[in-house]
Amino acid sequence: MVVLDISVFSLLKLGVLLLVPVVLDWFYQLGLVTNLLSSVARMVVQLLLIGLFLKYIFIWDNPFLNIFWFCVMVVASVFAVIKNTSFKIKTIFFPLLLAFSLPSFLVVLYLTGMILNLPNVFAARYFLIMGGMLLGNCLRGNIIALSNVYGQIRENQKNYFYLLSLGASVHEALLPYLQRAVRIALKPFLATVATMGLVALPGMMTGVILGGASPGIAVKYQIMIMLAILSVGFTGIILGVVFSAKVCFDSFGCLKLTVFKK
């Protein structure tokens, strides 16, 4: 089966779909149209560049180059989280770097080596594509969890200090906020998992089918990637909060306001 190509003219016609959100934004005066259009423009440019780059990455398929590009994706994910939260880069970068890289790297190696049994576990077509899917979901979860944890602590400092006054450690006082944040961050994903195949066909399954594989193979790949995303997302969110707490609280358990942007 040959995958149907999309012409440049057809891509331009897709711009018609943007008229709906633009009109709704204007009608309800949401003020999002500038951000919407700039985000779409960035997406198009980035995808065109990465498409060209991956073409040669797949041709060369060098393990060291693949690992280097995976590290670039991890760093980009960390910067994206910091940009969408209130933290300063220098204070939270390395804790999040560890929280992202450890679970995603280990899980993607487990998939390529133990599940797919690839002779080259760093094969670009699998290592980078699945790694990108894992990092993307870990990114979204961490933005929600970190914003929720530290936002709640800053808004309810009396409750937090009350727990500390009762003799609780920073970890114990932080635990209720961590529990709430993890539930909120994972709720949309768990809802997606619970309705997958019933409400909509998921991304990887659709891609594999469009690539010419049978629905049976596509289902197996989708189950594999969803369980991997759940593992990496769950672990990455918790590690993100735990590792960040090491640098965001002083020896007395007080939240350092200097770690946040003004």
Residue frames as qw, qx, qy, qz and C-alpha x, y, z in Angstrom:
[[0.000, 0.887, 0.461, 0.000, 0.00, 0.00, 0.00],
 [0.412, 0.288, 0.001, 0.865, 1.30, 3.45, -0.96],
 [0.159, -0.628, -0.470, 0.600, 0.63, 6.33, 1.45],
 [0.295, 0.811, 0.390, 0.323, -1.18, 9.16, -0.33],
 [0.413, -0.035, -0.099, 0.905, 0.85, 12.35, -0.54],
 [0.017, 0.867, 0.427, -0.256, -0.61, 15.79, 0.25],
 [0.498, 0.542, 0.171, 0.655, 0.24, 18.52, -2.22],
 [0.268, -0.102, -0.248, 0.925, 1.47, 21.96, -1.14],
 [0.279, -0.271, -0.292, -0.874, -1.73, 23.49, -2.53],
 [0.636, -0.446, -0.597, -0.199, -3.81, 21.10, -0.41],
 [0.521, -0.285, -0.484, 0.643, -1.81, 22.09, 2.66],
 [0.029, 0.068, -0.014, 0.997, -2.54, 25.74, 1.95],
 [0.470, -0.380, -0.480, -0.636, -6.25, 24.92, 1.71],
 [0.559, -0.369, -0.686, 0.286, -6.08, 23.61, 5.27],
 [0.148, 0.027, -0.259, 0.954, -5.85, 27.24, 6.34],
 [0.429, -0.394, -0.397, -0.709, -9.63, 27.40, 5.86],
 [0.654, -0.412, -0.627, 0.095, -9.96, 25.34, 9.04],
 [0.378, -0.134, -0.382, 0.833, -8.33, 28.18, 11.00],
 [0.169, -0.379, -0.230, -0.880, -11.19, 30.52, 10.10],
 [0.603, -0.540, -0.549, -0.207, -13.48, 28.80, 12.61],
 [0.600, -0.469, -0.387, 0.519, -11.37, 29.48, 15.74],
 [0.259, 0.058, 0.042, 0.963, -10.42, 32.96, 14.44],
 [0.303, -0.473, -0.394, -0.727, -14.10, 33.92, 14.00],
 [0.654, -0.568, -0.499, 0.006, -15.03, 32.46, 17.39],
 [0.543, -0.240, -0.260, 0.762, -12.14, 34.32, 19.02],
 [0.040, 0.210, 0.153, 0.965, -13.33, 37.58, 17.44],
 [0.455, -0.525, -0.494, -0.523, -16.98, 37.00, 18.36],
 [0.706, -0.603, -0.363, 0.079, -16.29, 36.16, 22.02],
 [0.052, 0.896, -0.273, 0.345, -13.36, 38.61, 22.30],
 [0.927, -0.335, -0.057, 0.156, -11.02, 35.98, 23.74],
 [0.033, -0.922, 0.380, 0.063, -7.84, 37.69, 22.62],
 [0.761, -0.288, 0.560, 0.158, -6.20, 34.42, 21.58],
 [0.766, 0.631, 0.123, -0.017, -5.96, 34.91, 17.84],
 [0.209, 0.853, -0.476, 0.055, -2.38, 36.28, 17.89],
 [0.439, -0.460, 0.762, -0.124, -1.13, 33.44, 20.07],
 [0.829, 0.248, 0.478, -0.153, -3.09, 30.93, 17.97],
 [0.677, 0.734, -0.060, -0.007, -1.69, 32.09, 14.63],
 [0.055, 0.788, -0.605, 0.101, 1.88, 32.42, 15.94],
 [0.623, -0.282, 0.714, -0.150, 1.69, 28.91, 17.44],
 [0.842, 0.422, 0.329, -0.073, 0.42, 27.47, 14.17],
 [0.463, 0.838, -0.289, 0.031, 3.16, 29.28, 12.23],
 [0.221, -0.652, 0.715, -0.124, 5.83, 27.95, 14.58],
 [0.784, -0.016, 0.601, -0.153, 4.38, 24.44, 14.33],
 [0.785, 0.610, 0.097, -0.049, 4.46, 24.49, 10.52],
 [0.280, 0.828, -0.475, 0.101, 8.05, 25.78, 10.35],
 [0.410, -0.516, 0.728, -0.189, 9.28, 23.36, 13.01],
 [0.840, 0.137, 0.506, -0.141, 7.58, 20.36, 11.39],
 [0.694, 0.713, -0.099, -0.010, 8.96, 21.22, 7.96],
 [0.095, 0.770, -0.611, 0.158, 12.48, 21.51, 9.39],
 [0.553, -0.335, 0.733, -0.212, 12.21, 18.33, 11.46],
 [0.877, 0.364, 0.266, -0.166, 10.79, 16.47, 8.47],
 [0.563, 0.751, -0.334, 0.084, 13.83, 17.43, 6.42],
 [0.152, -0.660, 0.688, -0.260, 16.17, 16.63, 9.31],
 [0.751, -0.140, 0.593, -0.255, 14.62, 13.23, 10.06],
 [0.835, 0.527, -0.078, -0.138, 14.94, 12.26, 6.40],
 [0.459, 0.645, -0.567, 0.229, 18.72, 12.29, 6.75],
 [0.433, -0.461, 0.655, -0.413, 18.66, 10.96, 10.31],
 [0.903, 0.093, 0.330, -0.259, 16.88, 7.86, 8.99],
 [0.761, 0.595, -0.256, 0.046, 19.34, 7.54, 6.10],
 [0.202, 0.639, -0.649, 0.361, 22.44, 7.82, 8.29],
 [0.866, -0.390, -0.222, -0.221, 20.92, 5.98, 11.31],
 [0.455, 0.396, -0.589, 0.538, 23.99, 6.57, 13.46],
 [0.590, -0.527, -0.589, 0.165, 23.51, 5.53, 17.15],
 [0.403, -0.278, -0.255, 0.834, 25.57, 8.45, 18.49],
 [0.082, -0.161, -0.263, -0.948, 23.67, 10.95, 16.35],
 [0.487, -0.481, -0.620, -0.384, 20.36, 9.42, 17.43],
 [0.551, -0.489, -0.514, 0.440, 21.28, 9.65, 21.11],
 [0.237, -0.103, -0.045, 0.965, 22.42, 13.25, 20.61],
 [0.252, -0.305, -0.404, -0.825, 19.11, 14.17, 18.98],
 [0.557, -0.530, -0.639, -0.038, 17.20, 12.45, 21.79],
 [0.448, -0.371, -0.358, 0.730, 19.12, 14.63, 24.28],
 [0.007, 0.092, 0.192, 0.977, 18.19, 17.70, 22.23],
 [0.434, -0.459, -0.578, -0.516, 14.51, 16.68, 22.47],
 [0.562, -0.498, -0.570, 0.335, 14.83, 16.26, 26.25],
 [0.297, -0.217, -0.149, 0.918, 16.39, 19.72, 26.66],
 [0.171, -0.235, -0.381, -0.878, 13.72, 21.27, 24.43],
 [0.512, -0.520, -0.654, -0.201, 11.01, 19.59, 26.53],
 [0.487, -0.437, -0.448, 0.609, 12.49, 20.97, 29.75],
 [0.114, -0.070, 0.063, 0.989, 12.65, 24.50, 28.33],
 [0.314, -0.378, -0.562, -0.665, 9.03, 24.17, 27.17],
 [0.529, -0.562, -0.623, 0.129, 7.91, 23.25, 30.69],
 [0.388, -0.354, -0.257, 0.811, 9.86, 26.11, 32.27],
 [0.003, -0.134, -0.306, -0.942, 8.45, 28.55, 29.73],
 [0.458, -0.439, -0.528, -0.565, 4.90, 27.54, 30.62],
 [0.610, -0.588, -0.477, 0.233, 5.43, 27.70, 34.38],
 [0.123, -0.975, 0.015, -0.183, 6.61, 30.47, 36.69],
 [0.811, -0.438, 0.133, 0.365, 10.07, 29.05, 37.44],
 [0.087, 0.861, -0.427, -0.260, 13.43, 30.56, 36.61],
 [0.838, 0.410, -0.356, -0.051, 15.49, 28.48, 34.22],
 [0.307, 0.556, -0.684, 0.359, 18.66, 28.29, 36.32],
 [0.418, -0.338, 0.632, -0.558, 16.90, 26.91, 39.40],
 [0.801, 0.098, 0.430, -0.405, 14.71, 24.20, 37.92],
 [0.590, 0.569, -0.467, -0.332, 16.52, 23.12, 34.73],
 [0.229, 0.386, -0.891, 0.071, 18.66, 20.25, 36.05],
 [0.423, 0.029, 0.775, -0.469, 15.99, 18.70, 38.32],
 [0.726, 0.455, 0.182, -0.482, 13.58, 18.60, 35.37],
 [0.440, 0.584, -0.640, -0.236, 16.32, 17.34, 33.06],
 [0.053, -0.217, 0.955, -0.195, 16.74, 14.30, 35.30],
 [0.528, 0.245, 0.607, -0.541, 12.98, 13.84, 35.71],
 [0.680, 0.560, -0.096, -0.463, 12.52, 13.79, 31.92],
 [0.407, 0.581, -0.686, -0.161, 15.58, 11.88, 30.76],
 [0.229, -0.277, 0.902, -0.239, 15.68, 8.98, 33.23],
 [0.621, 0.238, 0.664, -0.341, 12.21, 7.43, 32.70],
 [0.654, 0.657, -0.032, -0.375, 11.91, 8.26, 28.99],
 [0.272, 0.636, -0.710, -0.137, 15.37, 6.94, 28.06],
 [0.269, -0.202, 0.922, -0.193, 15.01, 3.72, 30.06],
 [0.645, 0.353, 0.546, -0.402, 11.49, 2.98, 28.81],
 [0.620, 0.673, -0.202, -0.350, 12.26, 3.63, 25.15],
 [0.140, 0.514, -0.845, -0.045, 15.27, 1.30, 25.42],
 [0.455, 0.016, 0.832, -0.316, 13.02, -1.31, 27.01],
 [0.693, 0.528, 0.239, -0.429, 10.61, -1.01, 24.07],
 [0.529, 0.688, -0.437, -0.234, 13.27, -1.23, 21.35],
 [0.116, 0.485, -0.861, 0.099, 15.35, -3.91, 23.07],
 [0.243, -0.022, 0.906, -0.346, 12.92, -6.12, 25.02],
 [0.577, 0.448, 0.471, -0.495, 9.58, -5.66, 23.27],
 [0.645, 0.690, -0.122, -0.304, 10.49, -5.11, 19.59],
 [0.844, -0.221, 0.398, 0.284, 13.79, -7.02, 19.88],
 [0.499, 0.859, -0.114, -0.010, 15.57, -4.72, 17.45],
 [0.858, 0.075, -0.098, 0.498, 19.20, -5.60, 16.61],
 [0.305, 0.255, -0.132, 0.908, 19.96, -1.87, 16.94],
 [0.219, -0.647, -0.658, 0.318, 18.11, -0.49, 19.96],
 [0.099, -0.594, -0.050, 0.797, 18.98, 3.06, 18.86],
 [0.296, 0.343, 0.684, 0.572, 17.43, 2.70, 15.39],
 [0.040, 0.062, 0.031, -0.997, 16.20, 6.19, 14.53],
 [0.402, -0.249, -0.572, -0.670, 12.85, 5.09, 13.11],
 [0.633, -0.490, -0.597, -0.051, 11.85, 3.59, 16.47],
 [0.533, -0.271, -0.413, 0.687, 14.12, 5.15, 19.12],
 [0.085, -0.021, -0.021, 0.996, 13.50, 8.79, 18.19],
 [0.379, -0.343, -0.479, -0.714, 9.85, 8.52, 17.17],
 [0.635, -0.508, -0.582, -0.012, 8.75, 6.68, 20.31],
 [0.469, -0.227, -0.358, 0.775, 11.04, 8.82, 22.46],
 [0.048, -0.174, -0.131, -0.975, 9.36, 11.94, 21.11],
 [0.533, -0.462, -0.519, -0.483, 5.91, 10.58, 21.91],
 [0.647, -0.425, -0.536, 0.337, 6.95, 9.75, 25.48],
 [0.335, -0.110, -0.191, 0.916, 8.58, 13.15, 26.06],
 [0.182, -0.344, -0.322, -0.863, 5.58, 15.02, 24.66],
 [0.614, -0.550, -0.495, -0.274, 3.20, 13.44, 27.13],
 [0.627, -0.341, -0.401, 0.574, 5.65, 13.84, 30.02],
 [0.186, 0.161, 0.023, 0.969, 5.93, 17.53, 29.11],
 [0.382, -0.492, -0.356, -0.697, 2.18, 18.17, 29.30],
 [0.708, -0.502, -0.495, 0.039, 1.82, 16.32, 32.59],
 [0.563, -0.196, -0.300, 0.745, 4.68, 18.21, 34.24],
 [0.000, -0.331, -0.110, -0.937, 3.32, 21.62, 33.21],
 [0.570, -0.543, -0.369, -0.493, 0.01, 20.81, 34.89],
 [0.777, -0.402, -0.425, 0.233, 1.52, 19.15, 37.98],
 [0.500, -0.036, -0.229, 0.835, 4.23, 21.73, 38.73],
 [0.125, -0.401, -0.139, -0.897, 1.89, 24.67, 38.19],
 [0.652, -0.533, -0.395, -0.367, -0.67, 23.07, 40.47],
 [0.746, -0.302, -0.427, 0.413, 1.70, 22.03, 43.27],
 [0.408, -0.082, -0.192, 0.889, 3.55, 25.30, 43.67],
 [0.199, -0.426, -0.268, -0.841, 0.52, 27.42, 42.85],
 [0.659, -0.562, -0.451, -0.216, -1.46, 25.76, 45.64],
 [0.666, -0.301, -0.363, 0.577, 1.39, 26.09, 48.14],
 [0.220, 0.131, -0.022, 0.967, 1.81, 29.79, 47.39],
 [0.380, -0.450, -0.309, -0.747, -1.94, 30.38, 47.70],
 [0.787, -0.524, -0.214, -0.245, -2.35, 28.27, 50.86],
 [0.391, 0.494, -0.602, 0.491, 0.87, 28.90, 52.75],
 [0.477, -0.455, 0.425, -0.620, -0.93, 28.80, 56.10],
 [0.964, -0.058, 0.044, -0.256, -2.03, 25.21, 55.58],
 [0.784, 0.403, -0.385, 0.272, 1.45, 24.21, 54.43],
 [0.113, 0.536, -0.552, 0.628, 3.15, 25.88, 57.42],
 [0.723, -0.368, 0.243, -0.532, 0.58, 24.33, 59.72],
 [0.983, 0.075, -0.168, -0.006, 1.69, 20.86, 58.59],
 [0.549, 0.469, -0.459, 0.518, 5.32, 21.84, 59.16],
 [0.263, -0.557, 0.405, -0.675, 4.49, 23.16, 62.64],
 [0.900, -0.246, 0.099, -0.346, 3.05, 19.77, 63.52],
 [0.549, -0.507, 0.648, 0.146, 6.45, 18.22, 62.85],
 [0.849, 0.443, 0.287, 0.016, 5.95, 17.13, 59.27],
 [0.511, -0.272, 0.442, 0.686, 8.97, 16.96, 56.99],
 [0.238, 0.448, -0.297, -0.809, 8.99, 18.83, 53.68],
 [0.185, 0.019, -0.897, -0.402, 8.11, 15.58, 51.92],
 [0.041, -0.429, -0.869, 0.242, 5.19, 14.91, 54.27],
 [0.145, 0.609, 0.275, -0.730, 3.87, 18.47, 54.01],
 [0.205, 0.400, -0.509, -0.734, 4.26, 18.37, 50.24],
 [0.150, 0.074, 0.978, 0.125, 2.52, 15.00, 49.85],
 [0.338, 0.601, 0.631, -0.356, -1.12, 16.26, 49.79],
 [0.283, 0.755, -0.154, -0.571, -0.24, 18.80, 47.10],
 [0.007, -0.367, 0.846, 0.388, 1.66, 16.16, 45.13],
 [0.287, 0.266, 0.918, -0.072, -1.27, 13.73, 45.30],
 [0.365, 0.724, 0.381, -0.443, -3.73, 16.34, 44.08],
 [0.185, 0.709, -0.403, -0.548, -1.45, 17.54, 41.28],
 [0.116, -0.196, 0.929, 0.292, -0.77, 14.02, 39.98],
 [0.348, 0.460, 0.796, -0.183, -4.49, 13.22, 39.91],
 [0.330, 0.799, 0.130, -0.486, -5.25, 16.42, 37.99],
 [0.071, 0.624, -0.608, -0.486, -2.35, 15.93, 35.56],
 [0.108, -0.101, 0.965, 0.217, -3.24, 12.30, 34.80],
 [0.471, 0.407, 0.608, -0.493, -7.01, 12.64, 34.68],
 [0.555, 0.616, -0.159, -0.537, -7.23, 13.70, 30.99],
 [0.245, 0.450, -0.831, -0.217, -4.82, 10.97, 29.94],
 [0.222, 0.035, 0.942, -0.247, -6.62, 8.26, 31.91],
 [0.558, 0.500, 0.360, -0.556, -9.92, 9.38, 30.38],
 [0.470, 0.598, -0.479, -0.439, -8.31, 9.05, 26.94],
 [0.046, 0.275, -0.960, -0.006, -7.03, 5.57, 27.76],
 [0.384, 0.201, 0.792, -0.430, -10.43, 4.45, 29.05],
 [0.592, 0.612, 0.284, -0.441, -12.24, 5.55, 25.86],
 [0.017, 0.552, -0.655, -0.515, -9.55, 4.66, 23.33],
 [0.030, 0.025, 0.938, 0.345, -10.91, 2.80, 20.32],
 [0.081, 0.601, 0.779, -0.159, -14.48, 3.62, 21.36],
 [0.080, 0.866, 0.198, -0.453, -14.49, 7.41, 21.00],
 [0.387, 0.853, -0.286, -0.203, -11.59, 7.88, 18.57],
 [0.932, 0.183, -0.083, 0.303, -8.75, 6.05, 16.88],
 [0.488, -0.779, 0.134, 0.370, -5.48, 7.05, 18.59],
 [0.205, 0.869, -0.335, -0.301, -2.50, 8.65, 16.85],
 [0.203, -0.470, 0.831, 0.219, -0.01, 5.80, 16.60],
 [0.555, 0.255, 0.790, -0.056, -2.66, 3.30, 15.50],
 [0.499, 0.805, 0.195, -0.257, -3.86, 5.68, 12.79],
 [0.095, 0.806, -0.508, -0.288, -0.31, 6.31, 11.62],
 [0.366, -0.257, 0.884, 0.136, 0.57, 2.63, 11.44],
 [0.583, 0.481, 0.647, -0.104, -2.61, 1.86, 9.48],
 [0.395, 0.881, -0.030, -0.260, -1.97, 4.75, 7.07],
 [0.099, -0.681, 0.682, 0.247, 1.55, 3.38, 6.68],
 [0.620, 0.286, -0.626, -0.377, 0.12, 0.15, 5.28],
 [0.034, 0.148, -0.940, 0.306, 0.08, -2.19, 8.30],
 [0.408, -0.410, -0.761, -0.293, -2.92, -4.28, 9.25],
 [0.447, -0.675, -0.005, -0.587, -5.29, -3.08, 12.02],
 [0.903, -0.368, -0.208, 0.072, -4.15, -6.01, 14.18],
 [0.680, 0.101, -0.187, 0.701, -0.52, -4.86, 14.12],
 [0.005, 0.583, -0.003, 0.812, -1.61, -1.25, 14.64],
 [0.680, -0.636, -0.163, -0.325, -3.53, -2.24, 17.78],
 [0.869, -0.238, -0.205, 0.382, -0.44, -3.95, 19.24],
 [0.447, 0.302, -0.098, 0.836, 1.70, -0.89, 18.61],
 [0.264, -0.650, -0.090, -0.707, -0.93, 1.36, 20.18],
 [0.810, -0.549, -0.199, -0.054, -1.19, -0.78, 23.32],
 [0.776, -0.025, -0.171, 0.606, 2.61, -0.76, 23.59],
 [0.257, 0.401, -0.051, 0.878, 2.98, 3.01, 23.28],
 [0.451, -0.672, -0.164, -0.564, 0.06, 3.82, 25.61],
 [0.843, -0.476, -0.200, 0.149, 1.44, 1.65, 28.40],
 [0.643, 0.093, -0.102, 0.753, 4.85, 3.25, 27.85],
 [0.012, -0.575, -0.072, -0.815, 3.35, 6.76, 27.95],
 [0.658, -0.661, -0.215, -0.290, 1.46, 5.91, 31.14],
 [0.842, -0.298, -0.177, 0.412, 4.65, 4.64, 32.81],
 [0.483, 0.200, -0.021, 0.852, 6.84, 7.55, 31.70],
 [0.174, -0.643, -0.188, -0.722, 4.15, 10.16, 32.35],
 [0.719, -0.642, -0.243, -0.111, 3.36, 8.88, 35.83],
 [0.790, -0.262, -0.111, 0.543, 7.02, 8.55, 36.80],
 [0.401, 0.353, 0.083, 0.841, 8.10, 11.79, 35.14],
 [0.289, -0.751, -0.206, -0.556, 5.42, 13.85, 36.89],
 [0.758, -0.634, -0.136, 0.068, 6.34, 12.52, 40.33],
 [0.740, -0.085, 0.006, 0.667, 10.08, 12.87, 39.71],
 [0.216, 0.597, 0.157, 0.757, 9.54, 16.41, 38.43],
 [0.451, -0.796, -0.103, -0.389, 7.85, 17.46, 41.67],
 [0.848, -0.478, -0.042, 0.224, 10.22, 15.52, 43.96],
 [0.693, 0.104, 0.057, 0.711, 13.43, 16.68, 42.26],
 [0.093, 0.681, 0.126, 0.716, 12.23, 20.28, 41.99],
 [0.595, -0.770, -0.166, -0.157, 11.39, 20.28, 45.71],
 [0.812, -0.221, -0.098, 0.532, 15.08, 19.68, 46.44],
 [0.403, 0.135, 0.070, 0.902, 15.94, 23.14, 45.09],
 [0.171, -0.607, -0.344, -0.695, 12.69, 25.01, 45.75],
 [0.635, -0.731, -0.192, -0.161, 12.64, 24.67, 49.55],
 [0.112, 0.711, -0.555, 0.418, 15.23, 25.78, 52.08],
 [0.350, 0.124, -0.868, 0.329, 16.50, 23.79, 55.07],
 [0.242, 0.078, 0.592, -0.765, 13.54, 25.01, 57.17],
 [0.258, 0.413, 0.871, 0.061, 10.99, 23.78, 54.62],
 [0.216, 0.733, 0.211, -0.610, 10.08, 27.26, 53.39],
 [0.663, 0.573, 0.403, 0.264, 9.41, 27.80, 49.72],
 [0.386, -0.346, 0.190, 0.834, 12.10, 29.96, 48.10],
 [0.394, 0.813, 0.315, -0.291, 10.39, 32.79, 46.26],
 [0.042, -0.716, 0.472, 0.513, 13.65, 33.46, 44.43],
 [0.400, -0.015, 0.858, 0.321, 13.09, 30.37, 42.25],
 [0.374, 0.688, 0.622, -0.014, 10.11, 32.04, 40.58],
 [0.305, 0.394, 0.288, 0.818, 10.04, 34.70, 37.90],
 [0.016, 0.255, 0.346, -0.903, 8.98, 38.14, 39.05]]
